[in-house]
Amino acid sequence: MAKKAKKQGAQQESETREAHSNRAGGGRRAGGTPATVALTAAGVEFTVHSYDHDPSHPSYGEEAAEAMGVSPDRVFKTLVADVDGALVVGVVPVAGSLDLKALAAAVGGKRAAMADPALAERTTGYVRGGISPLGQRKKLRTVLDASASSHATICVSAGRRGLEVEVSPEDLTALTDATLAPIGRA
């Protein structure tokens, strides 16, 4: 039993070390998540951060920021909203919330509401708490909060709970064809 625990600990340490050293896919195992595959295919520089997800934590984004030791202003959550009948992705800092009126205005819409979680999961191909703006099953129109441009890099979900990617806001904007707009509220 102790031998098995020691082996698992060594394996986890190795995976964490490997995850923190990923640059443009270098050293990554084949496959990955659709988000990391998209980043690798685009040839952009990124870093993968992994942590042990606690299902009892009340906030996926705050948990990620705490686990990685990163300011909540640099960790962004990916939220799917329904704007006038079309699904739209809003990417905002975990330190705040999504301003639905501002999101609707950013895409030329009138009304916005949070999308049904099951529909968001089916459409993106990701589960709640692990929805990434990258590598979605169906590419959705994306709006990135303008505050992202005040950071050299930001973290977003890498496509599963407990896995984040750190990438420049410019690369994220380019890869998702995002619009930059002030859609976050403190």
C-alpha positions as CSV (number, residue, x, y, z in Angstrom):
1,M,0.0,0.0,0.0
2,A,2.8,2.5,0.9
3,K,4.6,1.5,-2.3
4,K,1.5,2.3,-4.3
5,A,1.1,5.7,-2.6
6,K,4.8,6.6,-3.1
7,K,4.5,5.7,-6.8
8,Q,1.3,7.8,-7.2
9,G,3.0,10.7,-5.4
10,A,6.1,10.5,-7.7
11,Q,3.8,10.2,-10.8
12,Q,1.8,13.3,-9.7
13,E,5.0,15.3,-9.0
14,S,6.2,14.4,-12.4
15,E,2.9,15.4,-14.1
16,T,2.9,18.7,-12.2
17,R,6.5,19.5,-13.2
18,E,5.7,18.5,-16.8
19,A,2.6,20.6,-16.8
20,H,4.4,23.7,-15.6
21,S,7.1,23.4,-18.2
22,N,4.9,23.3,-21.3
23,R,5.8,25.9,-23.9
24,A,4.2,25.7,-27.3
25,G,3.5,22.0,-26.6
26,G,7.1,21.1,-25.9
27,G,7.4,18.1,-23.6
28,R,3.6,17.6,-23.7
29,R,2.1,14.1,-24.0
30,A,0.4,13.4,-27.3
31,G,-3.3,14.4,-27.3
32,G,-4.1,16.8,-24.5
33,T,-7.4,18.6,-24.4
34,P,-8.9,20.3,-27.4
35,A,-7.8,23.6,-26.0
36,T,-4.1,22.6,-25.6
37,V,-4.2,20.9,-29.0
38,A,-5.5,24.2,-30.6
39,L,-2.8,26.2,-28.9
40,T,-0.1,23.7,-30.0
41,A,-1.4,23.7,-33.6
42,A,-1.4,27.5,-33.6
43,G,2.3,27.5,-32.5
44,V,1.7,30.1,-29.7
45,E,3.5,30.1,-26.4
46,F,1.5,28.9,-23.5
47,T,2.0,27.3,-20.1
48,V,-0.3,24.6,-18.6
49,H,-1.0,24.6,-14.9
50,S,-2.6,21.7,-13.2
51,Y,-4.0,21.4,-9.7
52,D,-6.1,19.0,-7.7
53,H,-9.8,20.0,-8.2
54,D,-11.9,20.0,-5.0
55,P,-15.5,19.3,-6.0
56,S,-16.7,21.0,-2.8
57,H,-15.1,24.3,-3.6
58,P,-17.9,26.9,-4.2
59,S,-16.1,28.6,-7.2
60,Y,-14.2,26.9,-10.0
61,G,-12.3,30.1,-10.9
62,E,-11.4,31.2,-7.4
63,E,-10.2,27.6,-6.7
64,A,-7.9,27.8,-9.7
65,A,-6.5,31.2,-8.7
66,E,-5.9,30.0,-5.1
67,A,-4.4,26.7,-6.2
68,M,-2.0,28.4,-8.7
69,G,-1.2,31.3,-6.4
70,V,-2.2,33.7,-9.2
71,S,-4.2,37.0,-8.7
72,P,-7.9,36.5,-9.4
73,D,-7.6,39.4,-11.7
74,R,-5.4,37.3,-14.0
75,V,-7.5,34.2,-13.9
76,F,-10.5,34.4,-16.3
77,K,-13.6,32.3,-16.3
78,T,-15.4,31.3,-19.5
79,L,-19.2,31.8,-19.3
80,V,-21.7,30.9,-22.0
81,A,-24.7,33.2,-22.5
82,D,-27.7,33.4,-24.7
83,V,-27.8,36.7,-26.6
84,D,-31.0,37.1,-28.6
85,G,-31.2,33.4,-29.2
86,A,-27.5,32.8,-30.1
87,L,-24.9,31.4,-27.7
88,V,-22.0,33.8,-27.0
89,V,-18.9,33.3,-24.8
90,G,-17.9,35.9,-22.2
91,V,-14.5,35.6,-20.7
92,V,-14.1,37.7,-17.5
93,P,-11.8,37.8,-14.5
94,V,-12.9,35.4,-11.7
95,A,-12.6,38.3,-9.3
96,G,-15.8,39.8,-10.7
97,S,-18.9,38.8,-12.7
98,L,-20.2,39.0,-16.2
99,D,-22.2,42.1,-17.1
100,L,-24.9,40.6,-19.3
101,K,-26.1,43.9,-20.7
102,A,-22.5,44.8,-21.7
103,L,-22.0,41.4,-23.3
104,A,-25.2,41.9,-25.4
105,A,-24.1,45.4,-26.4
106,A,-20.6,44.1,-27.4
107,V,-22.1,41.7,-30.0
108,G,-24.8,44.1,-31.1
109,G,-27.6,42.3,-29.2
110,K,-30.4,43.5,-27.0
111,R,-30.9,40.9,-24.4
112,A,-28.6,38.3,-22.7
113,A,-29.1,35.6,-20.1
114,M,-26.9,32.8,-18.9
115,A,-27.2,29.8,-21.2
116,D,-28.7,26.5,-20.0
117,P,-25.7,24.6,-18.5
118,A,-26.5,21.4,-20.4
119,L,-26.7,23.3,-23.7
120,A,-23.4,25.1,-23.0
121,E,-21.7,21.7,-22.3
122,R,-23.2,20.1,-25.4
123,T,-22.2,23.0,-27.7
124,T,-18.7,23.5,-26.4
125,G,-17.8,19.9,-25.7
126,Y,-16.6,20.8,-22.2
127,V,-18.1,20.4,-18.7
128,R,-19.1,23.2,-16.4
129,G,-16.0,24.4,-14.6
130,G,-13.9,23.3,-17.5
131,I,-15.3,25.2,-20.4
132,S,-12.4,26.7,-22.3
133,P,-12.7,29.5,-24.9
134,L,-10.3,27.5,-27.0
135,G,-11.0,24.3,-29.0
136,Q,-14.7,24.3,-28.6
137,R,-16.8,21.7,-30.4
138,K,-18.7,24.5,-32.1
139,K,-16.8,27.8,-32.2
140,L,-18.9,30.4,-30.5
141,R,-18.7,34.2,-30.8
142,T,-16.4,35.3,-28.0
143,V,-16.0,38.5,-26.1
144,L,-12.9,39.0,-23.8
145,D,-13.1,41.5,-21.0
146,A,-10.9,44.5,-21.9
147,S,-9.1,44.2,-18.6
148,A,-7.2,41.3,-20.0
149,S,-5.0,43.6,-22.1
150,S,-3.5,45.1,-18.9
151,H,-1.7,41.7,-18.2
152,A,1.2,40.1,-20.1
153,T,-0.5,36.7,-19.7
154,I,-3.8,35.5,-18.3
155,C,-5.1,32.0,-17.3
156,V,-8.2,30.4,-18.8
157,S,-9.5,26.9,-18.5
158,A,-7.6,24.3,-20.5
159,G,-10.7,22.2,-21.0
160,R,-11.1,20.3,-17.8
161,R,-11.5,21.1,-14.1
162,G,-8.1,21.4,-12.5
163,L,-6.3,22.4,-15.7
164,E,-5.6,26.0,-16.8
165,V,-3.6,27.5,-19.6
166,E,-1.6,30.7,-19.3
167,V,-1.5,32.6,-22.6
168,S,-1.1,36.2,-23.8
169,P,-4.4,38.1,-24.2
170,E,-3.3,38.9,-27.7
171,D,-2.9,35.2,-28.7
172,L,-6.2,34.3,-27.0
173,T,-8.0,37.1,-28.8
174,A,-6.5,36.0,-32.2
175,L,-7.2,32.3,-31.7
176,T,-10.9,32.8,-30.6
177,D,-11.5,35.8,-32.9
178,A,-12.6,37.6,-29.8
179,T,-13.9,41.1,-29.4
180,L,-12.3,43.1,-26.6
181,A,-14.9,45.0,-24.6
182,P,-15.6,46.0,-20.9
183,I,-18.0,43.1,-20.0
184,G,-16.8,42.4,-16.5
185,R,-18.1,43.9,-13.2
186,A,-16.1,44.1,-10.0
